[in-house]
Amino acid sequence: MSRFVVQFMKDVLGGNGREREVCQGSLEIDALSEGQATEIAKLKFCEQQALCDWSLHADRIRIDAADVHA
């Protein structure tokens, strides 16, 4: 099993009128694959945020392998 860091990202308009990317939430997930980690993270994010769909608070998902040092 591998560990992944899953971030829920959203583009927002700043006070200066420029768009910027904001992380709406980040989770560390243990899963067999990136796809499985993404699906687990979607469920957990919705549970944490009391949402029926993760895309209500984020535009996209960014996923990376966790940097695990033994």
Secondary structure by P-SEA (a helix, b strand, c coil): cbbbbbbbbbbbbccccbbbbbbcbbbbbbcccaaaaaaaaaaaaaaaaccccccccccbbbbbcccccc
